[in-house]
């Protein structure tokens, strides 16, 4: 009440304007109206508070709903990612399934092959057992060994006949030049030393490479003829030995005594038209050149190469009986060693 009585012109004016004079007769009615207004205000305030609480609750629910919506969106995105992963995994599974099917087919084919191989192996094992049984019988390995021994004895006999026809003997004294100094192409052959200090002769004829390496005006024609005849004997003996041993020699011979030729199907040099002998032949299936085992006006290089090929044939026969050559330059010595090995007792049981 004191604040209301404070002097203020503006406030006083407003109070004067707000002052309402109520008659006593209307006081009850006005009091009732004011009480009603107060009750309505109180009710409105309560409703306001109730609405405020509801609004706050709704706001909380809305916020919770928004949070839930965000969570659902994240879950949806994760679900989409997982779905994509599942689709990718499904594609990979299909590819893997196809690969597995292919591998299964391959494995089935391999299993079938193994079954066939097993069956074949079983049949082969049965045949092997039958063969072992046959070998253990009277007509088996022992019989084969007996037949082999007889065959080798027969070979020894035939080789002894060749040795009787073409005896190889060592003559005492300094050995003559039996070495093959060169072959076509210009390179020299490094050979082993002679077997003995004497010279080997065939049917009493020596063989010297001197005329085959260097032919001159002063060369003894008789020595050339003797060497050609000796080479003819050697060629004939080699052809007989190869026939008795059943060995196809690598360089075939065309026998003609002292005019013997040897064939090379892959010559080291390609002779010109002027160098080729009249007997050089071209077959329909293979080309070969014949080289002379004699001089008689022939090129010394071609004749030396022919002697080299003849020695290669002897070396082939030595390898067949399990021995090595005495050297690439030894012709008569290699032939003598070959006959000695075949005629030895160890040859039958080797």
Steps between C-alpha positions, in 0.01 A plus 500: 500500500797728565630446148161587366507832690843605365474829312510461125297698258480236232420224741238713671337572174480134414355414839240764459410354170490144642298582800152383460229589735277210583174537661426291806216332333735376230784406733387139546454462135840649424663294773349189359625596153847564634496169682389331185776672305754401762384141485513508121851648513607237745347232279665648194833509680462138596409413142796701380730311732340171394540594134856610568576166660333322207692719255827425674405133494416529132828681436686220681304243301578689179869515589496133586319429177755703306781312673327174419454612140871580476584163651262332258666685211841385615366149540348521152832612355681218681234262377551622143876456539448149637259429218760608246755285680260207497440551125873515439552193716223327309670577168831376640327189626357436154843546342653276765226245442573502127872460569428217740280334241772533240760365742263220591463413131878513456546288809245252371687481171828449687338234717379324186849529353644361821253214489597428140868535591449274799332243282781526244758479777327195643501334157865594450582364846326174414692479175823579685429223747429264212824611335690445825347156528603428143850632566528283807399193301712275286448720195559821693803706590729202524400392151546857375845514657588168342385619159692826548815310588457281194447810285812664637700183449378498140602865470840414641539225243400730212732776626782245527441421132525870419819518706632199309419663166637842601763434768610805698856476631735742670836531331788577734679827459399867479135539416410653173273801477148362548349818634227702338659843507206701374148480368303737278450833667866565571502400871748246637404198706681446830521124536656253736840345455536174308434183694847361447838600366445287191273558200182298449472328164201337334590207275856624528412843359571812706282806495643850504311827511792694358378493136147589616617812680744633246532375143805609301682411182753297700242287679557131449218367283548148636448626854179672385380177339586295809308743723196485269512118497533491880200731533304272266580205729400699807173610338412143406587373850292778662199422278523127592537573873200737494296234321592225750434728801171623355605868515399736217810713457450873489700556181421228241776361277503429128762231477736486210833376630754778465227718343261498796270793581329605824174693520419799717136606523592821680839606369699758688574681173293538189732413214480696181391346172859462388604327825216249510587156372294346218349252748357771730131429510181681598221269611135596496466513880850586624810667367841345549849547363751221441861562602786286362718288725785541254691781330573419134462864393227573758501796733705416814246681723214281377709184539609600853138565591406155366761340729356705790150363430632145475662537843164631631336175387760299692441722803125431474565124512734545797228691684253221419717243681543737794845639428640838400709595204878511538492836330357676196824443306539127555350295217675161500557514876128557566408214267750268670363598843142434384588148380696431818203596723253286304734200506563528876315254734343788690298601192280189526395564860494880495 
